[in-house]
Amino acid sequence: LEHPHSVDKVAAFSSPTQNEEDYTCTALHPDGLILCAGTSKGATRIWDLKGGTIAGSLSGHEGAVTCLAFSNNGYHLVHSSEGA
């Protein structure tokens, strides 16, 4: 099966330093241009893969983000975490 989007860039996540959070899970948007990454400190980072920048961040979880998923049409993102 061929993917409708070609990959001409590879994003690299560096190892976190002592004060940064670890990435715990990821989800790729259906259009292939947005990557979400959950962190060990309860945040979700939204990466613009075309621009190579963080486009946004979601917070509110007390525990590590354990799962991320986009809806089929890409309009919704769900995320879950450990703990309360």
C-alpha positions, -999 to +999 in steps of 0.1 A: +000+000+000+013+034-009+008+064+015-007+094-003+020+117+013+057+115+006+082+119+034+110+143+026+118+153+062+124+133+093+117+148+127+141+138+155+132+140+191+162+146+213+167+129+246+151+150+274+173+167+300+167+163+337+141+190+338+122+180+307+095+154+303+098+121+284+076+114+254+053+085+262+031+081+231+024+096+197-004+100+171-001+111+135-029+132+120-046+116+090-031+142+066+004+134+078+013+170+086+007+170+124+022+148+151+010+148+187+033+135+214+022+128+250+046+134+278+054+119+312+043+152+329+007+151+315+011+174+285+004+168+248+026+186+223+013+193+189+040+194+162+037+210+128+058+185+108+060+207+077+074+237+096+093+216+122+079+235+151+056+230+181+022+244+170+005+240+204+003+222+237-025+207+257-023+203+295-045+192+324-035+156+330-020+148+364-002+117+352+017+106+321-003+107+288-007+071+279-027+071+247-034+096+218-057+091+188-071+112+160-106+107+146-107+094+111-115+129+097-088+145+119-112+169+135-108+154+170-079+143+192-085+122+223-059+116+249-058+097+282-035+095+311-025+076+342-041+084+375-069+107+384 
